Amino acid sequence: MEYIQAQMKLNAITCQHHPEEEIERRLAQIDTDMRQVEDALRNDLAFRGLLHP
């Protein structure tokens, strides 16, 4: 997950088609999206009984 997040951020930073404000907004959106994915995966594992605290 961390590798994917790092790659997505690197792509956003190195993209030269967007202004600086757009890049900052995209980085924040990537963080939000990754937290949602992690929550969904955690909930799925808990539902299946595979997540142990």
C-alpha distances in whole Angstrom, upper triangle without the diagonal:
4,5,5,6,9,10,11,12,14,15,17,18,20,21,25,26,25,27,25,25,23,21,20,20,17,15,16,15,12,11,13,11,8,10,12,9,8,12,13,11,13,16,16,15,18,20,20,21,18,17,19,20
4,5,5,6,9,10,11,12,14,15,16,18,20,23,25,24,25,23,24,22,19,19,19,17,14,15,15,11,11,13,12,9,11,14,12,11,14,16,14,15,19,19,19,21,23,23,24,21,19,21,21
4,5,5,6,9,10,10,12,14,15,16,18,22,23,23,25,23,24,22,19,19,20,17,15,17,16,13,13,16,14,11,14,16,14,13,17,18,16,18,21,21,21,24,26,25,26,23,22,24,24
4,5,5,6,9,10,11,12,14,15,16,20,21,21,23,22,22,20,17,18,18,15,13,15,14,10,11,14,12,9,13,14,12,12,16,16,15,17,20,20,20,23,25,25,26,23,22,25,25
4,5,5,6,9,10,11,12,14,15,19,20,19,21,19,19,17,15,15,15,12,10,11,11,7,8,11,9,7,10,12,11,11,15,16,15,17,20,20,21,23,25,25,27,24,23,25,24
4,5,5,6,9,10,10,12,14,18,19,19,20,18,19,18,14,14,16,13,10,13,13,10,10,14,13,11,14,16,15,15,18,19,19,20,23,24,24,26,28,29,30,27,25,27,27
4,5,5,6,9,10,10,12,16,17,17,19,18,19,17,14,15,16,13,11,14,14,10,12,15,14,12,16,17,16,16,20,21,20,22,25,25,25,28,29,30,31,28,27,29,29
4,5,5,6,9,10,11,14,15,15,17,16,17,14,11,13,13,9,8,11,11,7,10,12,11,10,14,15,14,15,19,19,19,21,24,24,25,27,29,29,31,28,27,30,29
4,5,5,6,9,10,13,15,14,15,13,14,12,9,10,11,8,6,9,10,7,9,12,12,11,14,16,16,17,20,21,21,23,25,26,27,29,31,31,33,30,29,31,30
4,5,5,6,8,12,14,14,15,14,16,14,10,12,14,11,9,13,14,11,13,16,15,15,18,20,19,20,23,24,24,26,28,29,29,32,33,34,35,33,31,33,33
4,5,5,6,10,11,12,14,13,15,13,10,12,13,10,10,14,13,11,14,16,15,15,19,20,19,21,24,24,24,26,29,29,30,32,34,34,36,33,32,35,34
4,6,5,9,10,9,11,10,11,9,6,9,10,7,7,11,11,9,12,15,14,15,18,19,19,20,23,24,24,26,28,29,30,32,34,35,36,34,33,35,35
4,6,8,10,9,10,9,11,10,6,9,11,9,8,12,13,12,14,17,17,17,20,21,21,23,25,26,27,29,31,32,33,35,36,37,39,36,35,37,36
4,6,9,10,11,11,14,12,9,12,14,12,12,15,16,15,17,20,19,19,23,24,24,25,28,29,29,31,33,34,35,37,39,39,41,38,37,39,38
4,6,7,9,10,13,10,8,12,13,11,12,15,15,15,17,20,19,20,23,24,24,26,28,29,29,31,33,34,35,37,39,39,41,39,38,40,40
4,6,8,9,12,11,9,13,15,13,14,18,18,18,20,22,22,23,26,27,27,29,32,32,33,35,37,37,39,41,42,43,45,43,41,44,43
4,7,10,12,10,10,13,14,13,15,18,17,18,21,22,22,23,26,27,27,29,31,32,33,35,37,37,39,41,42,43,45,43,42,44,44
4,7,8,6,7,10,11,10,12,15,15,16,18,20,20,21,24,25,25,28,29,30,31,33,35,36,37,39,40,42,44,42,40,43,42
4,6,5,7,9,10,11,13,15,15,17,19,20,21,23,25,26,27,29,31,32,33,35,36,37,39,41,42,43,45,43,42,44,43
4,5,5,6,9,10,11,13,14,15,17,19,20,21,23,25,26,27,29,30,32,33,35,36,38,39,41,42,44,42,40,42,41
4,5,5,6,9,10,11,12,14,16,17,18,20,22,23,24,26,27,29,31,32,33,35,37,38,39,41,42,41,39,41,39
4,5,5,6,9,10,10,12,14,15,16,18,20,21,22,24,26,27,28,30,31,33,34,36,37,39,40,39,37,39,38
4,5,5,6,9,10,10,13,14,15,16,19,20,21,23,24,26,27,29,30,31,33,35,36,37,39,37,35,37,36
4,5,5,6,9,10,11,13,14,16,17,19,20,21,23,25,26,27,29,31,32,33,35,37,38,36,34,36,35
4,6,5,6,9,10,11,12,14,16,17,18,20,21,23,24,26,27,29,30,32,33,35,36,35,33,35,34
4,5,5,6,9,10,10,12,14,15,16,18,20,21,22,24,26,27,28,30,31,33,34,33,31,33,33
4,5,5,6,9,10,11,13,14,15,17,19,20,21,23,25,26,27,29,30,32,33,31,29,31,30
4,5,5,6,9,10,11,13,14,16,17,19,20,21,23,25,26,27,29,31,32,30,28,30,29
4,5,5,6,9,10,11,12,14,15,16,18,20,21,22,24,26,27,29,30,29,27,29,28
4,5,5,6,9,10,10,12,14,15,16,18,20,21,22,24,26,27,28,27,25,27,27
4,6,5,6,9,10,11,12,14,15,16,18,20,21,22,24,26,27,25,23,25,24
4,6,5,6,9,10,11,12,14,15,17,18,20,21,23,25,26,25,22,25,24
4,5,5,6,9,10,11,12,14,15,17,18,20,21,23,24,23,21,24,24
4,5,5,6,9,10,10,12,14,15,16,18,20,21,22,21,19,21,21
4,5,5,6,9,10,10,12,14,15,16,18,20,21,20,17,19,18
4,5,5,6,9,10,10,12,14,15,16,18,20,19,17,20,19
4,5,5,6,9,10,10,12,14,15,17,18,17,16,19,19
4,5,5,6,9,10,11,12,14,15,16,15,13,15,15
4,5,5,6,9,10,10,12,14,15,14,12,15,14
4,5,5,6,9,10,10,12,14,14,12,16,16
4,5,5,6,9,10,11,12,11,10,13,14
4,5,5,6,9,10,11,9,7,10,11
4,5,5,6,9,10,10,9,12,12
4,5,5,6,9,9,9,12,14
4,5,5,6,5,5,9,11
4,5,5,6,5,8,9
4,5,8,8,11,13
4,5,8,11,14
4,6,8,11
4,6,10
4,7
4
